[in-house]
Amino acid sequence: TQFLGEHGAIAAYGTVLHMINHTMIKLVLFTCAGIVYQNTHSLNLNEVQGFGKGKKLLTICFGTAALGIMGVPFFNGYISKTLLHEAIVEKIHFLHEVHGATGFFQFAEIIFLVSGGFTVAYMTKLFICLFVKNPTKEWHLHKAYVSKRTGVVIGTVSALIFAFGALPHQTMDKIAALTSDFMGVHPLDHAVHYFSWVNLKGAVISLAIGAVLYFVVAQFTVITKDKKYVNPWNQKLTVENLVWRPLVFAVLPNVLGFIGRVIDKLPEFVLLILRKLFFTDAKVPSTFWEGKKTREE
């Protein structure tokens, strides 16, 4: 809103809706990942390959959530991504008219579209691995792979992912309008034409970038000639190994342990200060010696 002024509602609505949409999408995707792990006890792509083949519910739910996070039209992620992209484009036009230069925001748009392409690429890789390729394990064909309750949950949320994307004016716009006061913006005075070519163009660019990344780049980097998946990067030079594991297993235990020791000693320290400042020590006569009461002779 600071950058767009009266057009700030576009960015504000896009932000709110993207948080809502990501919550729904990640709920389905992470639950599907949990289903895969509970049945295979592995997250190695070469071992879980083909697990979802023939499993209609899992295929539909995972596919719907994947299309949502990829920003494919008629799925909820496309709506919020369109608003965010439109907010960036509005700022670029404003800067061009006022200053004649777009500066940082032109670069921001490129990053937005390219990062969307990477999302398309890795979700395509996961979908093909799980649902298109043939299973590598016989027990992958077990029918009782998900409980009814879990199936109802991911099925319902997947239906909402499609409904919100296919009917944005009846769903997403109304939800966004409820947040205008909280976000400090004025409601939009016009409807956003989500499926016009101007807005569809951003999604098409990201989808095209994703297609090139997967069907061209990935075939020479993460997929071997025998169709196995490999990680071309040094396993030691990952965010998990360089940041998260040291943080969780080394830094946090030491920091929290130190804080715990401080809290444990704090009452004793406070009592010591009070004793030195406000109280006088007095000698207490010894009445016991080796557990027996002493008597004066």
N, C-alpha and C positions, 0 to 999 in steps of 0.2 A: 504493500500500500504506500510506503514511503516513496518508491520509485515511480508509481503509476498515478498517484493522485486520485482523481475521480474515477479512473479505470482500475483502482485497486481491488475492486470486488472480484475481478477475473482471477487475479493471483490468489486472493484469500479463499475464494470458493474452490479453486484448484487444489490448494494446500489441504483444506479440510476434507474434500472428497477423496484426495489421494490417500490420506491417512485411513479413512473409512474403507476404501477399496483395498488397500494393502492388508488391512486387518482381515478382511474376508478372504482374500486370495491366499495369504500366508497360512490362514487357518486350514484351508483345504490342502495346500501343498505340503505343509509340515505333517499334517495328519496322514496324508498318503505316504510320505517318507517313513513315518512311524509304522504304518501297515507293512511296508516293504521290509523294514528292519525286523519287525516282530516275526515275520514269516521266514526270512532268510538269515537273520542274525549277521548281516553284512551290509555295508554301504559301498563296497567295491563294485564299480560298474560292470566289471567282467564277470562277477559272480551273480549279481542280481539281474543281469541281462535277460530280457524276455519275461520277467516275472509277471508283468501286467497283461501279457498277450492272452486274449480270450476272456479277460475279466472286464465285463462291460461297464459295471459301476465305477470301478477304479479308473478305467480308460476315460470315461466321460467326465468324471470329476476332475482328474488331474489335467486332462486336456482343456477343460473349461477354465480352470484357474491359470493354466499356462498361457492361454490366449488372452486372459485378462491382464496378467503381468506384462505380457509382450506388447500390450496396447493395440490389439487388433480391433477394428471397428465392430460394434455390436456387443462388446464386452466391457465391463465397468472400467477397467484400467484405461481404456481409450478415452473415456469422457474426462477423467481428471487430468490425464496427460495432455489432452487437447487444450484444456483451460490453462495449464501451466505453460505450454508452448505458446499459446495466444498471448499470455502476459509478457513473455519475453519478446515476441514480435511487436507488440504494442510499444514497448519501451524502445526497441530499435527504431521504429518509425518516429517516435517522439524525439529521440536524440538526433536523428537525421534531419528533421525539420528545424530543430532549434540550433543545433551545433554543427550540423553537416557531417558528423562522424558518429559511428555507433559504438566504438570502443569495446569495452569488456563484454557487453551483452551480445555482440555478434559472435564472439568466442563462446559465450555461454550457450547460445543456441546450437552451435556445432557440437559441443560436449553433450548437450541434451539429446540430440539425434543419434550421435555415435554410441552413447551409453545405452540408448534404447536398442540399438543394433546388437550390442553384446548380449543384452537380455534375450533377444530373439534367438541368437546363436546357441547360448547354453541351454535354454529351455527346449529348443529343437533337439539338441543332442540328448537330453534326458528323456524326452518323449520317445524318440526313435529307439534308444537303448532299452527302455522298459516295455514298450508296447508294440514295437514293430519287429524287432529282431527275435529270433527263435530262442526259447529258454535254454539255459546251459545246465539246469538241474531238473530232475524229474519231479522233485517235491514242489517245484514252483507251480505245478498244475493242480495242487490241492484246492478244492472248491471253497472250503470254509476258511477264507483268508481274512474276513472282517466281520465284526459283530453287527447285528441289526441296528443297534443304537448309533454306532459310529457311521454306518452307512446312511442312516437317516440324516445325521448332522451334515456330513459332507455333501450329500445329495441336495439338501435344502439350501445350503450356502452356495453351492454351484448354480442352482436355479436362480438365486438372487444375483449372482455375478452376471448371468446372461440378461436377466430382466432389467437390471440397472443400466446395462450397456445398450440394450435394444430400445428402451423407453426412458431416455434420460430426462426429458421434460416432465414426465409424470412422476419420476422418482428422484434422481440425483439433483435436479434443479430445486425441487421443493425442500430437500434436506439441506442444501447449501443456503437457501434463503433464510432458514431458521437460525443460521449462525451469523447473520450480518451485523447484528448489534454487538455480539461478543467479539467479532473480528474488527469492529469499528469502521465498517464500510457501508456505503449506500447500496441498496439492492440494484441489480442490473435493470436498466430501463428498456432492454431489448433481449430477445431470446438469442441464444448462441446457436448458430446453424452447424451443429456438430458434423453432419454428413455432407457438407458442401466441400467442393474440391480444395478450397483454401485450407480447410482444417484436415481433410483426409491426406493432403500432401505430406504433412509431417510424419504421419503413421506409415505411409508408403515408403518414405525415405529410410526410416528406421528398419522396416521390414526388409528392404532391399539390402541394406548394410548387413543385417543379420544373416540373410541368405548367402551373401558372398563370404562372410566370416565362417559359416558352417560348411557349406558345400565346396568351398575352395580352400580357405586357409586351414580349417580344422582337419581336412583330409590328409594334410601333409605334416601336421604337428601333433595332434592328440589321438589320431586313429592310425593304426599300423596297417600294413598290407593284408594281414590276416584278420582285419576288422576288430582287433583288440584295442582297448583304450589304454593310453599311456599318459603320464604327466611329464611334459618336456622340461619342466622347470626343476631346479635344484630343490629337493624336498626340505633341505635345511633352511633355505632362504624363502620361507613362507611367513605370512603374518601370524599364523598359528604358532609356529616354532619361535619366531623372533619376538613376538609381542604377547600373545594370549597365554601361552604356557608359562613363560617366566613370570608374567603378572599374577596368574592364578596360583601357581605352585611355589613361587619364591617371594615375590614382593608382598602380596596381600597377607600371607601367613605371618611374615615378620612384622609388618605394619600393624596388623590386627593384634598380634601377640603382644607387641609393645604397648598398644593402647590398653589391652586387657590388664597388663601388669601395672600400668599407671592407675587405672581405675581401682584395681585391687589394693594398691598401697595408699590411695588418696585419703581414705578415712583415717588411717594411722597418721598420715602427715598432718591432716587438719587438727587432729587431737593433740599432736605434738606442739603445733604452733599455739593452740589455745592454752596448753599447759604452760608453755614458756611465757606467754604474754599476760595471762589473766589469773593463773593459779600458782600457789607456792607448794613446793614439795614438802611433805611431812614424813618423819620417820615412823614407821609402823612397828610397834614392839613385836618381837618374835614370840609367839605363843606355842609354836609347834617345832619339834626337832626330831627329825627322822620318823615322822608320823605319830609321835607320842607327845602328849601334853607335858610341858615342863612345869616344875613347881619351884618356887623360891624357898630356900632353906633359911 
